[in-house]
Amino acid sequence: MEERGEKTDRIVEKLLEESTLTLKQLKALLLYSDNIERKIVKGGYVELDGRKISKGAFFRTLSQAKKNVRKSVITLIIMAYMGLMDANQFSTIMQLTDIMMQIKEEEEDLSNALVEKLKAIVELRKRVK
């Protein structure tokens, strides 16, 4: 995946597999975010990944992406409110995000390890028998 002019980002690819976003939705969010002050629609089309897509299709994809992000954030808030996630888990997620930013170009094994760690962090607490 080309992310903001960079090479393939294995971490993003792995995380997208577990995400509510599609690759196309993520790319739409990135394009929109990177060009918030500029006009991205030219002649009724938006250029995304070197292809022209209709303005309507782009904004539909962008809207779906924003909706998925909003639902994910609200899900996390519900989890915290109901006591299914605590401040330590949120803190660990933020720490992992910082680490991921530092090691973007590392080996695939490291990417896989990070994804597994993230899964373990957000796993619901086990019931005591």
C-alpha angles and dihedrals in degrees: 000000000000106000116187092328096313131123122266110309107216093189092058091046092052094045092048089060087064096036134097088231126086121220089250091053092049091050090050090051091049094048092048093046094047092049102036091129096042135068111255098177113087120175093345093306138095120213110228122168090352092302129106114236125181119266090240094052092048095050091044089054091045091050091050090050093051090048092051092049092048091049091049092052091047090049090055091049091051091048091053094044092052092047095248092120127030137203091265091059092050090047091051091050090054091048091051090050090054091049091048090054089054097049103038095137100044129119125298091244089062091050090052091048091052092050091050090049090051091050090051092049095054095040110120117255114266119247115252111237 
